[in-house]
Amino acid sequence: MTSLKCFKAYDVRGQIPDELNEEIAYEIGKAYASLLSPSRVCMGMDVRLSSPAMSAAMARGLNESGCDVTDIGLCPTEQIYFVTSHLNLDGGIMVTASHNPMDYNGMKFVRELSKPISGDSGLKDIERIVIEKSFKPAGRKGATATADMSAPFIDHLLSYVDPRQMKRLKIVMNCGNGCAGPILDKLEPHLPLEFIKIFPEPDGTFPNGIPNPILPENRGVTADAVLKNKADLGVAWDGDCDRCFFFDENGDFLEGYYLVGFLARAFLKTNPGAKIVHDPRLTWNTIEMVREAGGVPIMSKAGHAFIKERMRREDAVYGGEMSAHHYFRRFAYCDSGMIPWLLLAQIIGSEERPLSELIRDRLDKFPVSGEINMKASDPLAVLKKIEEKYRSTVLTYDYTDGLTGEFEQWRFNLRPSNTEPVIRLNVEARADKSLLQEKTNEIVDLVKSIA
């Protein structure tokens, strides 16, 4: 055996029990300990029905390898990042399959200082150790102790805003029966906001569907609740709460891309001249807003491991991706699904204008296609032919992540998926929706004819 199907580019994720089960989880725990030789790690889990057993099996593997485990139980993924850094632990593991179907589970890993472990930074080594069964012998046996780390976590979240200066907004919060509900319950008493919670109870049967608000068919419930309750803002989370998605007061879904510029500007008010990291898929709006606010935009390959690594290298105050991942220097350079909505609520209140008005000019100035996924058995061949097609008219090509072509009035990014035979397209234009549609259709037709 040369590979395990559950090991992906950034994490472990597989169908229960064929691709991932308690025995594999136990061995992954031993392999993690063999690779890092940690003295103490924290563990947490999402709401999936298989998570308690998977978590216990992994903790057993860690303990038998000489590692003590601080088990914080049900939590959002970001709380693992926080606790690992806050307690100065040697690592952290979150048992979660995020937005995958109900019969899936997986793990996300960090090492000391909450540095990510992904395919190019240790995950392949963990996989190899599991396959070879080359576990390091332990000189001692570790123990597992449960701990409630919610209080310092809530304190840290609240440190990003000033509740005394926040206006009383009405916010619809779609927890999707995932990990967000218990955190919101603890935040609520500290904030002058009216919470309207939808599906707040953690429930691994996902009676209202798998929470994945990036899919258009999953947005209606939140949008309708915003309109019904005359709310100022709508927020929806994915299952493990590391991404949050926004709806304005009209119930309209906001592309995550536009939030990057807004959050960057908020940080640049108190961190003048700071660096802001962003991904290459859509950039013009972010670059303009960052520069106008006196910041320095830094482009990084998309994906949490690449963004976090670049943020550390640049000591960037904030980083954002169009996929609704937002990263913060004071949060160990990690992503959070809670900090963004807190910041946005404060911004809306301070501007004293509805969100739709705050963002309308950005939507008009830089319209976007939304990410379009197309099947391609040979994505690199597609990129090469697209590159040849536009070579005579393009201003510049960039290869940071896939192929980016920039023209006077429009740009595109085409990038292969890390996990499936799919190519992803994003197009944006300068204040010209008809040009945007024309060029989007043009590239879609080209890709389909090539693929």
C-alpha positions as a printed Julia matrix, in Angstrom:
451×3 Matrix{Float64}:
   0.0    0.0     0.0
   1.43   3.39   -1.01
  -1.38   5.71    0.07
  -4.53   5.96    2.16
  -7.61   7.44    0.52
  -8.5    9.53    3.57
  -5.3   11.61    3.39
  -6.04  14.77    1.37
  -3.99  17.84    0.43
  -4.71  19.77    3.65
  -6.23  17.29    6.1
  -7.61  13.81    6.65
 -11.13  13.16    5.41
 -12.91   9.95    4.48
 -16.08   7.9     4.5
 -16.85   5.95    7.69
 -15.91   3.1     8.09
 -14.37   2.1     4.73
 -11.9    4.97    4.28
 -11.59   6.06    7.92
 -12.39   4.23   11.15
 -11.34   3.97   14.79
  -8.35   1.74   14.04
  -7.0    4.2    11.48
  -7.68   7.11   13.87
  -5.73   5.29   16.6
  -2.79   4.78   14.24
  -2.93   8.4    13.05
  -2.64   9.46   16.7
   0.45   7.25   17.1
   1.91   8.53   13.82
   1.34  12.18   14.79
   3.19  11.54   18.06
   5.95   9.64   16.27
   6.55  12.53   13.89
   6.41  15.44   16.34
   7.31  13.84   19.71
   4.82  16.16   21.48
   4.5   16.24   25.26
   1.01  17.72   25.25
  -1.63  18.4    22.6
  -5.24  19.55   22.65
  -8.08  17.74   20.92
 -11.6   18.72   20.01
 -14.41  17.42   17.84
 -17.39  18.47   15.77
 -20.99  17.27   16.11
 -20.8   14.2    13.88
 -22.12  10.99   15.4
 -18.79   9.23   14.77
 -16.69  12.02   16.33
 -16.65  10.84   19.99
 -15.38   7.37   19.05
 -12.86   8.74   16.55
 -11.61  11.28   19.09
 -11.25   8.63   21.8
  -9.34   6.31   19.46
  -6.94   9.05   18.44
  -6.39  10.11   22.07
  -5.57   6.49   22.92
  -2.95   6.42   20.16
  -1.43   9.65   21.44
  -1.42   8.47   25.06
   0.24   5.17   24.19
   2.92   7.18   22.39
   3.75   9.2    25.51
   1.64  12.28   24.81
  -0.77  13.93   27.25
  -4.04  15.1    25.73
  -6.14  18.1    26.78
  -9.6   17.2    25.48
 -11.83  20.27   25.07
 -14.74  18.27   23.6
 -17.29  19.74   21.21
 -15.9   22.95   19.73
 -15.36  24.87   16.5
 -12.11  24.14   14.68
 -10.78  27.61   15.46
 -10.9   26.88   19.21
  -8.22  24.21   18.69
  -6.0   26.83   17.08
  -6.64  29.2    19.96
  -6.04  26.68   22.76
  -2.86  25.3    21.17
  -1.38  28.79   21.04
  -2.92  30.09   24.29
  -1.6   27.19   26.39
   1.66  26.96   24.46
   1.01  23.31   23.63
   2.98  21.15   21.22
   0.05  20.7    18.84
  -3.65  20.34   18.31
  -6.04  18.01   16.48
  -9.64  18.67   15.46
 -11.85  15.71   14.57
 -14.11  17.04   11.81
 -15.21  16.52    8.23
 -16.38  20.14    7.91
 -19.13  20.27    5.27
 -18.81  16.7     3.95
 -21.79  14.29    4.02
 -22.98  12.83    7.32
 -21.14   9.51    6.93
 -17.74  11.21    6.63
 -15.25  12.29    9.25
 -11.67  13.49    9.38
  -8.98  15.46   11.19
  -7.23  18.82   10.94
  -3.77  19.11   12.5
  -1.5   21.84   13.83
   1.86  21.74   15.56
   3.35  24.19   18.06
   2.17  27.83   17.8
  -0.8   26.45   15.79
   1.32  26.09   12.64
  -0.64  24.06   10.07
   0.26  20.51    9.11
  -0.69  19.79    5.52
   0.58  17.82    2.56
   3.87  19.68    2.25
   4.46  20.19    5.97
   4.12  16.79    7.64
   0.82  15.22    6.59
   2.49  12.92    4.05
   4.93  11.84    6.77
   2.04  10.93    9.08
   0.48   8.92    6.24
   3.79   7.13    5.56
   4.22   6.22    9.23
   0.68   4.78    9.34
   1.27   2.72    6.18
   4.68   1.45    7.3
   3.59   1.01   10.94
   6.9    2.63   11.84
   5.7    4.1    15.14
   8.31   5.33   17.62
   8.36   3.44   20.93
   7.27   5.5    23.94
   9.23   5.83   27.16
   6.08   6.66   29.12
   2.32   6.54   28.78
   0.4    9.78   28.52
  -3.02  10.6    29.93
  -6.14  12.4    28.71
  -7.83  15.1    30.77
 -10.94  17.06   29.83
 -10.91  20.86   30.07
 -13.37  23.68   29.49
 -11.46  26.36   27.58
 -14.47  28.41   26.54
 -13.9   31.36   28.92
 -10.48  32.47   27.59
 -11.67  31.79   24.04
 -14.72  34.05   24.48
 -12.54  36.73   26.07
 -10.22  36.63   23.07
 -13.06  36.9    20.56
 -14.48  39.91   22.38
 -11.08  41.63   22.3
 -11.56  42.37   18.57
 -14.5   44.71   19.18
 -15.66  47.26   21.71
 -19.12  46.13   22.89
 -19.71  49.54   24.49
 -19.45  51.18   21.06
 -21.54  48.63   19.16
 -25.03  49.56   17.97
 -27.98  47.29   18.75
 -28.28  45.39   15.49
 -30.6   42.49   14.78
 -28.62  39.54   13.37
 -29.91  36.25   11.96
 -27.48  33.44   12.79
 -27.79  30.13   10.98
 -25.76  27.62   12.98
 -26.78  24.69   10.78
 -26.87  22.31   13.8
 -23.07  22.53   13.8
 -20.54  23.9    16.28
 -21.52  27.59   16.23
 -24.52  27.51   18.59
 -22.75  26.94   21.94
 -20.22  29.7    21.2
 -22.96  32.17   20.32
 -24.74  31.32   23.6
 -21.6   32.34   25.47
 -21.01  35.5    23.42
 -24.58  36.75   23.58
 -24.59  38.12   27.17
 -21.57  40.31   26.39
 -22.94  42.02   23.28
 -25.67  44.66   22.72
 -27.02  42.69   19.77
 -30.27  40.86   19.14
 -29.52  37.27   18.12
 -32.05  35.39   16.0
 -30.68  31.84   15.97
 -31.61  29.24   13.38
 -30.83  25.55   14.05
 -28.59  26.38   17.04
 -28.68  22.89   18.6
 -25.61  20.76   17.77
 -27.0   17.66   16.08
 -24.89  15.12   14.23
 -27.89  13.82   12.3
 -28.03  17.23   10.55
 -31.85  17.27   10.41
 -31.8   20.47    8.36
 -29.1   19.37    5.92
 -25.31  19.49    5.97
 -24.31  23.1     6.74
 -22.44  24.39    3.68
 -23.68  27.92    2.89
 -21.34  28.35   -0.07
 -23.82  26.24   -2.07
 -26.59  28.48   -3.51
 -29.28  25.9    -2.69
 -28.41  26.17    1.02
 -28.83  29.94    1.33
 -32.61  30.32    1.18
 -33.32  29.62    4.85
 -30.97  32.37    6.04
 -32.11  34.85    3.39
 -35.78  34.27    4.23
 -35.14  34.67    7.97
 -33.35  37.99    7.38
 -36.37  39.33    5.49
 -38.96  37.89    7.88
 -37.25  39.37   10.94
 -36.22  42.64    9.26
 -32.65  41.9    10.37
 -29.62  44.1     9.74
 -27.35  41.18    8.89
 -27.43  37.44    8.29
 -24.6   35.05    9.13
 -24.31  31.34    8.32
 -21.55  28.9     9.22
 -20.29  25.61    7.87
 -20.25  22.54   10.12
 -16.98  23.13   11.98
 -17.47  26.9    12.04
 -14.19  27.93   10.42
 -16.0   29.79    7.63
 -18.8   32.34    7.93
 -20.99  33.68    5.14
 -22.9   36.95    5.05
 -26.28  38.22    3.89
 -27.25  41.9     3.76
 -30.5   43.33    5.14
 -32.25  42.46    1.87
 -31.36  38.8     2.24
 -28.82  38.99   -0.57
 -25.78  36.71   -0.27
 -22.44  38.52   -0.3
 -19.45  36.97   -2.04
 -16.65  36.39    0.5
 -14.27  38.29   -1.79
 -15.77  41.68   -0.96
 -15.45  41.14    2.79
 -11.67  40.85    2.52
 -11.3   44.51    1.6
 -13.69  45.66    4.33
 -11.97  43.69    7.09
  -8.54  44.75    5.81
  -9.57  48.4     6.0
 -10.81  47.93    9.57
  -7.43  46.55   10.68
  -5.48  49.21    8.81
  -7.21  51.93   10.85
  -5.4   50.7    13.95
  -2.38  49.17   12.18
  -1.32  51.81    9.62
   0.97  50.53    6.9
   0.38  46.87    7.8
   0.53  44.0     5.32
  -2.62  42.22    4.16
  -2.43  38.77    2.54
  -4.99  37.74   -0.08
  -5.42  34.91   -2.59
  -5.01  35.28   -6.4
  -8.48  34.24   -7.53
 -10.04  37.72   -7.26
  -7.82  40.67   -6.34
  -8.64  44.09   -7.79
 -11.13  45.18   -5.13
  -8.91  43.99   -2.29
  -5.78  45.62   -3.69
  -7.55  48.96   -4.21
  -9.14  49.04   -0.74
  -5.9   48.01    0.99
  -3.81  50.62   -0.82
  -6.38  53.37   -0.27
  -6.24  52.56    3.46
  -2.44  52.8     3.47
  -1.75  49.07    3.64
   0.44  46.72    1.62
  -1.39  43.95   -0.3
   0.5   40.64   -0.5
  -0.68  37.89   -2.85
  -0.33  34.25   -1.77
  -1.33  30.93   -3.24
  -4.85  29.98   -2.09
  -5.3   27.45    0.72
  -5.02  27.78    4.48
  -1.5   26.35    4.78
  -0.09  28.74    2.16
  -1.92  31.8     3.54
  -0.84  31.09    7.12
   2.77  30.51    6.1
   2.89  33.76    4.12
   1.23  35.7     6.93
   3.87  34.51    9.39
   6.66  35.38    6.98
   5.28  38.87    6.35
   3.88  39.35    9.88
   0.63  40.39    8.19
  -2.12  41.72   10.44
  -4.91  40.05    8.44
  -5.42  37.69    5.53
  -8.56  36.75    3.61
  -9.68  34.4     0.86
 -12.75  34.62   -1.37
 -13.7   31.18    0.01
 -14.71  32.88    3.31
 -11.59  31.95    5.26
 -10.31  34.92    7.28
  -6.96  34.9     9.14
  -5.76  37.1    11.98
  -2.28  37.81   13.35
  -3.49  37.91   16.95
  -5.24  34.56   16.37
  -1.93  32.75   15.8
  -2.22  33.71   12.1
  -5.12  31.23   11.89
  -8.62  31.38   10.46
 -11.74  32.1    12.47
 -15.43  31.98   11.63
 -16.38  34.11   14.65
 -14.07  37.12   14.46
 -15.29  38.28   10.99
 -18.96  38.68   11.91
 -18.08  40.5    15.12
 -15.97  42.96   13.15
 -18.61  43.39   10.47
 -21.32  44.06   13.07
 -19.17  46.8    14.55
 -18.45  48.28   11.09
 -22.16  48.39   10.15
 -23.03  50.08   13.43
 -20.27  52.67   13.19
 -21.1   53.57    9.57
 -24.81  53.94   10.41
 -25.71  52.72    6.93
 -27.15  49.35    5.92
 -24.71  46.73    4.65
 -26.17  46.83    1.13
 -25.25  50.52    0.86
 -21.78  49.97    2.29
 -20.96  47.31   -0.26
 -22.96  48.37   -3.34
 -20.26  50.55   -4.88
 -17.72  47.72   -4.54
 -20.07  45.28   -6.31
 -20.59  47.78   -9.12
 -16.93  48.71   -9.4
 -15.59  45.16   -9.54
 -18.31  42.67  -10.58
 -17.33  39.0   -10.41
 -18.47  35.76  -12.01
 -18.56  33.65   -8.86
 -16.46  30.48   -8.89
 -17.32  28.14  -11.76
 -16.21  24.5   -11.53
 -15.7   22.49  -14.71
 -14.59  18.89  -15.17
 -11.18  18.47  -16.8
  -9.31  15.16  -16.95
  -6.05  17.01  -17.75
  -6.26  20.46  -16.11
  -2.65  21.38  -16.94
  -3.31  20.83  -20.66
  -6.34  23.14  -20.38
  -4.24  25.85  -18.71
  -1.6   25.62  -21.43
  -4.11  26.03  -24.25
  -5.88  28.93  -22.52
  -2.5   30.58  -22.01
  -1.74  30.25  -25.72
  -5.18  31.57  -26.68
  -4.74  34.93  -24.91
  -0.97  35.37  -25.26
  -1.25  38.08  -27.94
  -3.68  40.26  -25.96
  -2.89  39.69  -22.28
  -1.05  42.38  -20.32
   0.5   39.97  -17.82
   0.33  36.33  -16.79
   0.86  35.21  -13.21
   1.44  31.63  -12.08
   1.17  31.99   -8.3
  -1.83  29.66   -8.28
  -2.85  28.15  -11.59
  -3.01  30.69  -14.41
  -4.02  34.32  -13.94
  -4.42  36.59  -16.96
  -4.78  40.35  -16.52
  -6.15  42.67  -19.21
  -6.99  46.36  -19.15
 -10.64  45.89  -18.16
 -10.92  42.28  -16.98
  -8.94  39.42  -15.48
  -9.33  35.69  -14.93
  -7.87  32.97  -12.73
  -7.98  29.28  -13.67
  -6.69  26.78  -11.12
  -6.84  22.99  -10.87
  -8.48  21.42   -7.83
  -6.17  19.7    -5.36
  -8.6   16.85   -4.78
 -10.59  16.14   -7.96
 -10.35  16.37  -11.79
 -11.9   19.83  -11.8
 -10.71  23.23  -12.92
 -12.02  26.36  -11.17
 -12.64  29.67  -12.93
 -13.02  33.16  -11.48
 -13.46  36.27  -13.63
 -13.74  39.92  -12.62
 -14.1   43.16  -14.57
 -13.87  46.89  -14.06
 -17.41  48.27  -13.72
 -18.65  46.39  -16.79
 -21.08  43.55  -16.13
 -21.69  42.86  -19.81
 -17.94  42.47  -20.43
 -17.75  40.21  -17.38
 -20.49  37.96  -18.75
 -18.98  37.94  -22.24
 -15.52  36.92  -21.05
 -16.85  34.4   -18.54
 -18.88  32.68  -21.27
 -15.89  32.83  -23.59
 -13.56  31.04  -21.2
 -16.19  28.51  -20.12
 -16.78  27.59  -23.75
 -13.04  27.35  -24.38
 -12.44  25.12  -21.37
 -15.31  22.82  -22.32
 -14.09  22.53  -25.91
 -10.56  21.68  -24.71
 -11.56  19.41  -21.82
